[in-house]
Amino acid sequence: MTSASETNKTVARRFYDEVVTKGDLGLLDEIIADDGHDSAVPAGDVKGRDGFVEHITWLRANVENVTATVTDVIAEDDRVVVYWTIDGTQRGEIFGVPNSGRHFTGVSISTIRFRDGRITEYSVLPDRLGIIAQLTGAVA
């Protein structure tokens, strides 16, 4: 029998592999709760699945060939912490930096809360300084 924590870890991995990397926005209907909240929505406070669609659409439009690679997942009860890397080429403004066309790799930590195997809260803490340095050429 699979525990809720293991189920939540599997859903979190699917989010990064199938939604972020592959762009399967249809999967959001299955893994996001109706009242889910994505605090990383670039344009404000869009609720529910629409917020997740907005976030992923923005990301995939601004980062060409985006790949999200999960490096570690820790789960307890209804919370999951995901350590992951983002890799791609800038094609739009990111963190205030206009399109540079530069390739970058960044580390992020996300916290995700679940209810009944579906995401209810999503928050991400990216290495903004490291990514900005790569995009501006401050670091080779």
CYANA upper distance limits for C-alpha pairs under 8 A (distance plus 0.5 A):
  2 THR  CA      6 GLU  CA      6.74
  2 THR  CA      7 THR  CA      7.15
  3 SER  CA      7 THR  CA      6.82
  4 ALA  CA      8 ASN  CA      6.56
  4 ALA  CA     77 ASP  CA      7.50
  4 ALA  CA     78 ASP  CA      8.05
  4 ALA  CA    116 ASP  CA      8.49
  4 ALA  CA    117 GLY  CA      7.63
  5 SER  CA      9 LYS  CA      6.70
  5 SER  CA     75 ALA  CA      6.01
  5 SER  CA     76 GLU  CA      6.29
  5 SER  CA     77 ASP  CA      6.24
  5 SER  CA     78 ASP  CA      7.29
  5 SER  CA     79 ARG  CA      8.29
  5 SER  CA     80 VAL  CA      8.28
  6 GLU  CA     10 THR  CA      6.79
  6 GLU  CA     75 ALA  CA      7.95
  7 THR  CA     11 VAL  CA      6.82
  7 THR  CA    117 GLY  CA      6.96
  8 ASN  CA     12 ALA  CA      6.64
  8 ASN  CA     75 ALA  CA      8.03
  8 ASN  CA     78 ASP  CA      8.05
  8 ASN  CA     79 ARG  CA      8.46
  8 ASN  CA     80 VAL  CA      7.54
  8 ASN  CA    114 PHE  CA      7.34
  8 ASN  CA    117 GLY  CA      6.21
  8 ASN  CA    118 ARG  CA      8.13
  9 LYS  CA     13 ARG  CA      6.75
  9 LYS  CA     73 VAL  CA      7.11
  9 LYS  CA     74 ILE  CA      8.05
  9 LYS  CA     75 ALA  CA      7.07
  9 LYS  CA     80 VAL  CA      7.13
 10 THR  CA     14 ARG  CA      6.75
 11 VAL  CA     15 PHE  CA      6.72
 11 VAL  CA     31 ILE  CA      7.36
 11 VAL  CA    117 GLY  CA      7.80
 11 VAL  CA    118 ARG  CA      8.15
 12 ALA  CA     16 TYR  CA      7.23
 12 ALA  CA     80 VAL  CA      8.17
 12 ALA  CA     82 VAL  CA      8.15
 12 ALA  CA    112 ILE  CA      8.29
 13 ARG  CA     17 ASP  CA      6.63
 13 ARG  CA     70 VAL  CA      7.33
 14 ARG  CA     18 GLU  CA      5.82
 14 ARG  CA     19 VAL  CA      7.58
 15 PHE  CA     19 VAL  CA      5.56
 15 PHE  CA     20 VAL  CA      6.98
 15 PHE  CA     31 ILE  CA      8.43
 16 TYR  CA     20 VAL  CA      5.37
 16 TYR  CA     21 THR  CA      6.68
 16 TYR  CA     68 ALA  CA      6.19
 16 TYR  CA     69 THR  CA      7.59
 16 TYR  CA     70 VAL  CA      7.66
 17 ASP  CA     21 THR  CA      5.71
 17 ASP  CA     22 LYS  CA      6.97
 17 ASP  CA     68 ALA  CA      7.07
 17 ASP  CA     69 THR  CA      7.76
 18 GLU  CA     22 LYS  CA      5.42
 18 GLU  CA     23 GLY  CA      6.89
 18 GLU  CA     24 ASP  CA      6.19
 18 GLU  CA     27 LEU  CA      8.21
 19 VAL  CA     23 GLY  CA      5.13
 19 VAL  CA     24 ASP  CA      5.12
 19 VAL  CA     25 LEU  CA      6.32
 19 VAL  CA     27 LEU  CA      7.42
 19 VAL  CA     28 LEU  CA      8.09
 19 VAL  CA     56 ILE  CA      8.09
 20 VAL  CA     24 ASP  CA      8.11
 20 VAL  CA     56 ILE  CA      6.81
 20 VAL  CA     60 ARG  CA      8.15
 20 VAL  CA     66 VAL  CA      8.08
 20 VAL  CA     67 THR  CA      7.70
 20 VAL  CA     68 ALA  CA      6.90
 21 THR  CA     66 VAL  CA      6.39
 21 THR  CA     67 THR  CA      5.24
 21 THR  CA     68 ALA  CA      6.05
 23 GLY  CA     56 ILE  CA      8.09
 23 GLY  CA     60 ARG  CA      8.07
 24 ASP  CA     28 LEU  CA      8.32
 25 LEU  CA     29 ASP  CA      8.46
 25 LEU  CA     53 VAL  CA      7.05
 25 LEU  CA     56 ILE  CA      8.49
 26 GLY  CA     30 GLU  CA      8.26
 27 LEU  CA     31 ILE  CA      6.96
 28 LEU  CA     32 ILE  CA      5.87
 28 LEU  CA     49 ARG  CA      7.12
 28 LEU  CA     52 PHE  CA      8.20
 28 LEU  CA     53 VAL  CA      8.36
 29 ASP  CA     33 ALA  CA      8.47
 29 ASP  CA     49 ARG  CA      7.67
 30 GLU  CA    118 ARG  CA      8.02
 31 ILE  CA    117 GLY  CA      7.70
 31 ILE  CA    118 ARG  CA      5.24
 31 ILE  CA    119 ILE  CA      6.58
 32 ILE  CA     36 GLY  CA      6.43
 32 ILE  CA     48 GLY  CA      8.13
 32 ILE  CA     49 ARG  CA      6.77
 32 ILE  CA    118 ARG  CA      5.56
 32 ILE  CA    119 ILE  CA      5.18
 32 ILE  CA    120 THR  CA      7.03
 33 ALA  CA     48 GLY  CA      7.65
 33 ALA  CA     49 ARG  CA      8.01
 33 ALA  CA    115 ARG  CA      8.14
 33 ALA  CA    118 ARG  CA      5.78
 33 ALA  CA    119 ILE  CA      6.10
 33 ALA  CA    120 THR  CA      5.97
 34 ASP  CA     48 GLY  CA      5.98
 34 ASP  CA     49 ARG  CA      7.19
 35 ASP  CA     47 LYS  CA      7.40
 35 ASP  CA     48 GLY  CA      5.39
 35 ASP  CA     49 ARG  CA      8.31
 35 ASP  CA    120 THR  CA      6.95
 36 GLY  CA     47 LYS  CA      7.29
 36 GLY  CA     48 GLY  CA      5.11
 36 GLY  CA     49 ARG  CA      7.05
 36 GLY  CA    119 ILE  CA      6.63
 36 GLY  CA    120 THR  CA      4.43
 36 GLY  CA    121 GLU  CA      6.11
 36 GLY  CA    122 TYR  CA      8.42
 37 HIS  CA     46 VAL  CA      8.37
 37 HIS  CA     47 LYS  CA      6.14
 37 HIS  CA     48 GLY  CA      6.13
 37 HIS  CA     49 ARG  CA      8.29
 37 HIS  CA     51 GLY  CA      7.46
 37 HIS  CA     52 PHE  CA      8.21
 37 HIS  CA    120 THR  CA      6.44
 37 HIS  CA    121 GLU  CA      5.35
 37 HIS  CA    122 TYR  CA      6.72
 38 ASP  CA     46 VAL  CA      8.48
 38 ASP  CA     47 LYS  CA      7.94
 38 ASP  CA     48 GLY  CA      8.25
 38 ASP  CA     51 GLY  CA      6.48
 38 ASP  CA     52 PHE  CA      6.37
 38 ASP  CA     55 HIS  CA      8.34
 38 ASP  CA    121 GLU  CA      6.55
 38 ASP  CA    122 TYR  CA      5.28
 38 ASP  CA    123 SER  CA      6.87
 39 SER  CA     45 ASP  CA      8.12
 39 SER  CA    121 GLU  CA      8.16
 39 SER  CA    122 TYR  CA      6.62
 39 SER  CA    123 SER  CA      5.84
 39 SER  CA    124 VAL  CA      8.25
 40 ALA  CA     55 HIS  CA      7.21
 40 ALA  CA    122 TYR  CA      8.10
 40 ALA  CA    123 SER  CA      6.68
 40 ALA  CA    124 VAL  CA      7.11
 41 VAL  CA     45 ASP  CA      7.39
 41 VAL  CA     46 VAL  CA      7.55
 41 VAL  CA     51 GLY  CA      6.52
 41 VAL  CA     52 PHE  CA      7.60
 41 VAL  CA     54 GLU  CA      7.07
 41 VAL  CA     55 HIS  CA      5.38
 42 PRO  CA     54 GLU  CA      8.34
 42 PRO  CA     55 HIS  CA      6.92
 42 PRO  CA     58 TRP  CA      8.14
 45 ASP  CA     51 GLY  CA      8.00
 46 VAL  CA     50 ASP  CA      6.99
 46 VAL  CA     51 GLY  CA      5.12
 47 LYS  CA     51 GLY  CA      5.77
 48 GLY  CA     52 PHE  CA      7.67
 49 ARG  CA     53 VAL  CA      6.68
 50 ASP  CA     54 GLU  CA      6.56
 51 GLY  CA     55 HIS  CA      6.68
 52 PHE  CA     56 ILE  CA      6.65
 53 VAL  CA     57 THR  CA      6.36
 54 GLU  CA     58 TRP  CA      6.52
 55 HIS  CA     59 LEU  CA      6.66
 56 ILE  CA     60 ARG  CA      6.54
 57 THR  CA     61 ALA  CA      6.59
 58 TRP  CA     62 ASN  CA      6.71
 59 LEU  CA     63 VAL  CA      6.39
 60 ARG  CA     64 GLU  CA      6.96
 60 ARG  CA     65 ASN  CA      8.33
 60 ARG  CA     66 VAL  CA      7.05
 61 ALA  CA     91 ARG  CA      7.61
 61 ALA  CA     92 GLY  CA      7.71
 62 ASN  CA     90 GLN  CA      6.43
 62 ASN  CA     91 ARG  CA      5.16
 62 ASN  CA     92 GLY  CA      4.80
 62 ASN  CA     93 GLU  CA      7.18
 62 ASN  CA     94 ILE  CA      7.74
 63 VAL  CA     88 GLY  CA      6.14
 63 VAL  CA     89 THR  CA      5.81
 63 VAL  CA     90 GLN  CA      5.26
 63 VAL  CA     91 ARG  CA      5.97
 63 VAL  CA     92 GLY  CA      7.56
 64 GLU  CA     88 GLY  CA      6.14
 64 GLU  CA     89 THR  CA      5.50
 64 GLU  CA     90 GLN  CA      6.81
 64 GLU  CA     91 ARG  CA      6.72
 65 ASN  CA     87 ASP  CA      8.30
 65 ASN  CA     88 GLY  CA      5.78
 65 ASN  CA     89 THR  CA      7.17
 66 VAL  CA     86 ILE  CA      7.34
 66 VAL  CA     87 ASP  CA      6.09
 66 VAL  CA     88 GLY  CA      4.98
 66 VAL  CA     89 THR  CA      7.75
 67 THR  CA     85 THR  CA      8.42
 67 THR  CA     86 ILE  CA      6.15
 67 THR  CA     87 ASP  CA      5.65
 67 THR  CA     88 GLY  CA      6.91
 68 ALA  CA     84 TRP  CA      7.10
 68 ALA  CA     85 THR  CA      6.14
 68 ALA  CA     86 ILE  CA      5.16
 68 ALA  CA     87 ASP  CA      7.09
 69 THR  CA     84 TRP  CA      5.86
 69 THR  CA     85 THR  CA      5.72
 69 THR  CA     86 ILE  CA      7.06
 70 VAL  CA     82 VAL  CA      7.39
 70 VAL  CA     83 TYR  CA      6.54
 70 VAL  CA     84 TRP  CA      4.73
 70 VAL  CA     85 THR  CA      7.07
 71 THR  CA     82 VAL  CA      8.17
 71 THR  CA     83 TYR  CA      6.05
 71 THR  CA     84 TRP  CA      5.66
 71 THR  CA     85 THR  CA      7.84
 72 ASP  CA     82 VAL  CA      6.42
 72 ASP  CA     83 TYR  CA      5.59
 72 ASP  CA     84 TRP  CA      7.47
 73 VAL  CA     80 VAL  CA      7.37
 73 VAL  CA     81 VAL  CA      6.25
 73 VAL  CA     82 VAL  CA      5.12
 73 VAL  CA     83 TYR  CA      6.85
 74 ILE  CA     80 VAL  CA      6.14
 74 ILE  CA     81 VAL  CA      5.68
 74 ILE  CA     82 VAL  CA      7.07
 75 ALA  CA     79 ARG  CA      6.23
 75 ALA  CA     80 VAL  CA      4.81
 75 ALA  CA     81 VAL  CA      6.85
 76 GLU  CA     80 VAL  CA      7.05
 78 ASP  CA    113 ARG  CA      6.08
 78 ASP  CA    114 PHE  CA      5.52
 78 ASP  CA    115 ARG  CA      7.11
 79 ARG  CA    111 THR  CA      7.60
 79 ARG  CA    112 ILE  CA      6.24
 79 ARG  CA    113 ARG  CA      5.07
 79 ARG  CA    114 PHE  CA      6.81
 80 VAL  CA    111 THR  CA      6.31
 80 VAL  CA    112 ILE  CA      5.65
 80 VAL  CA    113 ARG  CA      6.88
 81 VAL  CA    109 ILE  CA      7.47
 81 VAL  CA    110 SER  CA      6.15
 81 VAL  CA    111 THR  CA      5.12
 81 VAL  CA    112 ILE  CA      6.87
 82 VAL  CA    109 ILE  CA      6.14
 82 VAL  CA    110 SER  CA      5.61
 82 VAL  CA    111 THR  CA      6.96
 82 VAL  CA    112 ILE  CA      8.45
 83 TYR  CA    107 VAL  CA      7.96
 83 TYR  CA    108 SER  CA      6.49
 83 TYR  CA    109 ILE  CA      5.17
 83 TYR  CA    110 SER  CA      7.11
 84 TRP  CA    107 VAL  CA      6.41
 84 TRP  CA    108 SER  CA      5.89
 84 TRP  CA    109 ILE  CA      6.85
 85 THR  CA    105 THR  CA      7.27
 85 THR  CA    106 GLY  CA      5.94
 85 THR  CA    107 VAL  CA      4.95
 85 THR  CA    108 SER  CA      6.43
 86 ILE  CA    105 THR  CA      6.04
 86 ILE  CA    106 GLY  CA      5.72
 86 ILE  CA    107 VAL  CA      6.92
 86 ILE  CA    108 SER  CA      7.97
 87 ASP  CA    103 HIS  CA      8.02
 87 ASP  CA    104 PHE  CA      6.30
 87 ASP  CA    105 THR  CA      4.89
 87 ASP  CA    106 GLY  CA      7.09
 88 GLY  CA    103 HIS  CA      6.06
 88 GLY  CA    104 PHE  CA      6.25
 88 GLY  CA    105 THR  CA      7.24
 89 THR  CA    101 GLY  CA      6.54
 89 THR  CA    102 ARG  CA      5.95
 89 THR  CA    103 HIS  CA      4.58
 89 THR  CA    104 PHE  CA      6.65
 90 GLN  CA     94 ILE  CA      8.10
 90 GLN  CA     99 ASN  CA      6.42
 90 GLN  CA    100 SER  CA      6.77
 90 GLN  CA    101 GLY  CA      5.49
 90 GLN  CA    102 ARG  CA      6.09
 90 GLN  CA    103 HIS  CA      6.79
 90 GLN  CA    104 PHE  CA      7.97
 90 GLN  CA    135 LEU  CA      8.07
 91 ARG  CA     99 ASN  CA      5.79
 91 ARG  CA    100 SER  CA      7.67
 91 ARG  CA    101 GLY  CA      6.29
 92 GLY  CA     98 PRO  CA      6.73
 92 GLY  CA     99 ASN  CA      5.06
 92 GLY  CA    100 SER  CA      8.43
 93 GLU  CA     97 VAL  CA      5.79
 93 GLU  CA     98 PRO  CA      4.87
 93 GLU  CA     99 ASN  CA      5.80
 94 ILE  CA     98 PRO  CA      7.24
 94 ILE  CA     99 ASN  CA      8.09
 95 PHE  CA    128 ARG  CA      7.64
 95 PHE  CA    132 ILE  CA      7.53
 97 VAL  CA    132 ILE  CA      7.50
 97 VAL  CA    135 LEU  CA      7.64
 97 VAL  CA    136 THR  CA      7.80
100 SER  CA    135 LEU  CA      6.75
100 SER  CA    136 THR  CA      7.74
102 ARG  CA    134 GLN  CA      8.08
102 ARG  CA    135 LEU  CA      6.38
103 HIS  CA    134 GLN  CA      8.30
103 HIS  CA    135 LEU  CA      8.02
104 PHE  CA    131 ILE  CA      7.06
104 PHE  CA    134 GLN  CA      6.52
104 PHE  CA    135 LEU  CA      7.35
105 THR  CA    131 ILE  CA      7.42
106 GLY  CA    126 PRO  CA      7.66
106 GLY  CA    127 ASP  CA      6.60
106 GLY  CA    130 GLY  CA      7.25
106 GLY  CA    131 ILE  CA      6.26
107 VAL  CA    126 PRO  CA      6.60
107 VAL  CA    127 ASP  CA      6.17
108 SER  CA    124 VAL  CA      7.24
108 SER  CA    125 LEU  CA      6.07
108 SER  CA    126 PRO  CA      4.62
108 SER  CA    127 ASP  CA      6.48
109 ILE  CA    124 VAL  CA      6.27
109 ILE  CA    125 LEU  CA      5.73
109 ILE  CA    126 PRO  CA      6.88
110 SER  CA    122 TYR  CA      7.65
110 SER  CA    123 SER  CA      6.01
110 SER  CA    124 VAL  CA      4.64
110 SER  CA    125 LEU  CA      6.59
111 THR  CA    121 GLU  CA      8.46
111 THR  CA    122 TYR  CA      6.52
111 THR  CA    123 SER  CA      5.85
111 THR  CA    124 VAL  CA      6.93
112 ILE  CA    119 ILE  CA      7.21
112 ILE  CA    120 THR  CA      8.01
112 ILE  CA    121 GLU  CA      6.05
112 ILE  CA    122 TYR  CA      5.18
112 ILE  CA    123 SER  CA      7.01
113 ARG  CA    119 ILE  CA      6.39
113 ARG  CA    120 THR  CA      6.10
113 ARG  CA    121 GLU  CA      5.49
113 ARG  CA    122 TYR  CA      7.18
114 PHE  CA    118 ARG  CA      5.77
114 PHE  CA    119 ILE  CA      5.03
114 PHE  CA    120 THR  CA      5.81
114 PHE  CA    121 GLU  CA      7.59
115 ARG  CA    119 ILE  CA      7.05
115 ARG  CA    120 THR  CA      6.95
127 ASP  CA    131 ILE  CA      6.78
128 ARG  CA    132 ILE  CA      6.44
129 LEU  CA    133 ALA  CA      6.53
130 GLY  CA    134 GLN  CA      6.91
131 ILE  CA    135 LEU  CA      6.71
132 ILE  CA    136 THR  CA      6.54
133 ALA  CA    137 GLY  CA      6.48
133 ALA  CA    138 ALA  CA      5.28
133 ALA  CA    139 VAL  CA      5.89
134 GLN  CA    138 ALA  CA      6.69
134 GLN  CA    139 VAL  CA      5.75
134 GLN  CA    140 ALA  CA      6.93
